[in-house]
Amino acid sequence: MPDESVGLKQKQILFCITGSIAAYKVCEIIRLLRKEGAVVQVMMTDAAQKFVGPATFAALTGREVLTELFPVSPKAGLEHIELSLEEDAIVVAPATANVICKAAGGVADDLVTTTLSVCEQPTLFVPAMNSRMWQNPATAEAVTKLRARGIKVLNPEHGPLASLHEGEGRLPAAGKILNAIRELFNIPQPLRGKQVLVTAGPTREALDPVRYISNRSSGRMGYAIAESARDMGAEVTLIAGPTALPDVPEVMLKPVVSAQDMAVAVAETITTIHPDFIFMAAAVSDYTLENPKTEKIKRGTDDLRLSLSPTTDILRSIRGTSDAIIVAFALETENGEAEARRKMETKDTDFIVLNYANEEGAGFEVPTNRVVIFSKNGEKLEIPKDRKDRIAREIIRFVLNHKSAGHYRASKK
Ligand SMILES: Cc1cc2nc3c(=O)[nH]c(=O)nc-3n(C[C@H](O)[C@H](O)[C@H](O)COP(=O)(O)O)c2cc1C
């Protein structure tokens, strides 16, 4: 049953680590799983412990690491049998040629292989080995056998190996492994293989070295879009003005300060990642001080007049530079719908998300929002007040459901 409302939150994952040089890389994957709310139980083979000590994984998971089939002080129950009931899914990463062949042959001679022979949960093997080991007919046959049984085995990546030779055998990138784990839980991945660019947060326009003009944007809406797009399988780049929010795991963050920084970062990112979707959720300053003072402005008795000039209109500036589906955000205080539609028309965006600055529980600085999203084709969806993460998912779903309505610029995908 698809369960995208909670992502990996509260999912119980048995993470088996075997004796590959890539064992150190899974520290990061386990950290990311925990950050996303998964409950991770680590099990290690003897060989795995030669590469990274169990203490590292105990600290990363907050749980004792299981290593012994025959512990010195056995518990009343049989741990490998209990795990077969408790866990939601099993990940074997890095998976050695040895464990792959043993699992395919039903060998159960240590805690990891005995557990694998008992458990029937969705299972993922993430191989990492020398390319010759990967190409060895015994390994290839074992992989085919496991796949035929419905067990997911990722292909290792091509690149420099520990031996410094080039070849197929590297542990896949963290994002790929996490997406494969999401697939184990049937978390839908409608954005798999897509590049998504999100802007978020406020910008700051300097007046002098210590003062600036900014706005009350917390960045929460953009960060929620970035997180939801990631959960749906996208590779996400987040260009964010100054916020107090923690980084979003697996999302490439490009921090910026001023509207001009953001304009430059957006233009550069478009040329490097060629995004499929752009969500412009940042509250970019419309005006800036052309020549901010290089020294602190002193208190005086006369009025201080600042002359502000318009900043680059980022939406207009990227017109014609990208084939992406563009989703703009409009924060209005009055005539919301008319203003939002006007903005979508004049800035030639495919969608616009309207939210209100002067409504309780919506707009800036709060964890909730209420929005209305319009498509260029005239479709409209009112999303009632809800948490910003759920609103983000609804926005992306609406965009995905209406993006092929045939009203885009000719070059659009
Ligand atoms: C330095 C070193 C690096 C190794 N790296 C790998 C590896 O990346 N992949 C692999 O399949 N085996 C690798 N091996 C071999 C395994 O550790 C060996 O086959 C071991 O028996 C695997 O045991 P396990 O599957 O129970 O963990 C390596 C061995 C050494 C000494």
Ligand as a Chemical Component Dictionary entry (heavy atoms), coordinates in Angstrom:
data_LIG
# 
_chem_comp.id                   LIG 
_chem_comp.type                 NON-POLYMER 
_chem_comp.pdbx_formal_charge   0 
_chem_comp.three_letter_code    LIG 
# 
loop_
_chem_comp_atom.comp_id 
_chem_comp_atom.atom_id 
_chem_comp_atom.alt_atom_id 
_chem_comp_atom.type_symbol 
_chem_comp_atom.charge 
_chem_comp_atom.model_Cartn_x 
_chem_comp_atom.model_Cartn_y 
_chem_comp_atom.model_Cartn_z 
_chem_comp_atom.pdbx_ordinal 
LIG C1  C1  C 0 41.054 -4.806  2.335  1  
LIG C2  C2  C 0 39.917 -5.693  1.883  2  
LIG C3  C3  C 0 38.890 -5.153  1.174  3  
LIG C4  C4  C 0 37.819 -5.933  0.747  4  
LIG N1  N1  N 0 36.801 -5.369  0.040  5  
LIG C5  C5  C 0 35.810 -6.143  -0.412 6  
LIG C6  C6  C 0 34.768 -5.573  -1.151 7  
LIG O1  O1  O 0 34.700 -4.345  -1.396 8  
LIG N2  N2  N 0 33.770 -6.371  -1.602 9  
LIG C7  C7  C 0 33.772 -7.711  -1.369 10 
LIG O2  O2  O 0 32.860 -8.394  -1.835 11 
LIG N3  N3  N 0 34.762 -8.285  -0.639 12 
LIG C8  C8  C 0 35.760 -7.529  -0.155 13 
LIG N4  N4  N 0 36.756 -8.110  0.564  14 
LIG C9  C9  C 0 36.711 -9.551  0.850  15 
LIG C10 C10 C 0 35.738 -9.879  1.965  16 
LIG O3  O3  O 0 36.041 -9.141  3.140  17 
LIG C11 C11 C 0 35.777 -11.377 2.266  18 
LIG O4  O4  O 0 35.252 -12.072 1.148  19 
LIG C12 C12 C 0 34.994 -11.731 3.497  20 
LIG O5  O5  O 0 35.030 -13.133 3.691  21 
LIG C13 C13 C 0 33.541 -11.264 3.406  22 
LIG O6  O6  O 0 32.840 -11.700 4.554  23 
LIG P1  P1  P 0 31.331 -11.300 4.802  24 
LIG O7  O7  O 0 30.621 -11.429 3.519  25 
LIG O8  O8  O 0 30.866 -12.302 5.829  26 
LIG O9  O9  O 0 31.357 -9.938  5.368  27 
LIG C14 C14 C 0 37.829 -7.335  1.029  28 
LIG C15 C15 C 0 38.867 -7.864  1.768  29 
LIG C16 C16 C 0 39.916 -7.074  2.189  30 
LIG C17 C17 C 0 41.039 -7.690  2.969  31 
# 
loop_
_chem_comp_bond.comp_id 
_chem_comp_bond.atom_id_1 
_chem_comp_bond.atom_id_2 
_chem_comp_bond.value_order 
_chem_comp_bond.pdbx_ordinal 
LIG C1  C2  SING 1  
LIG C2  C3  SING 2  
LIG C2  C16 DOUB 3  
LIG C3  C4  DOUB 4  
LIG C4  N1  SING 5  
LIG C4  C14 SING 6  
LIG N1  C5  DOUB 7  
LIG C5  C6  SING 8  
LIG C5  C8  SING 9  
LIG C6  O1  DOUB 10 
LIG C6  N2  SING 11 
LIG N2  C7  SING 12 
LIG C7  O2  DOUB 13 
LIG C7  N3  SING 14 
LIG N3  C8  DOUB 15 
LIG C8  N4  SING 16 
LIG N4  C9  SING 17 
LIG N4  C14 SING 18 
LIG C9  C10 SING 19 
LIG C10 O3  SING 20 
LIG C10 C11 SING 21 
LIG C11 O4  SING 22 
LIG C11 C12 SING 23 
LIG C12 O5  SING 24 
LIG C12 C13 SING 25 
LIG C13 O6  SING 26 
LIG O6  P1  SING 27 
LIG P1  O7  DOUB 28 
LIG P1  O8  SING 29 
LIG P1  O9  SING 30 
LIG C14 C15 DOUB 31 
LIG C15 C16 SING 32 
LIG C16 C17 SING 33 
# 
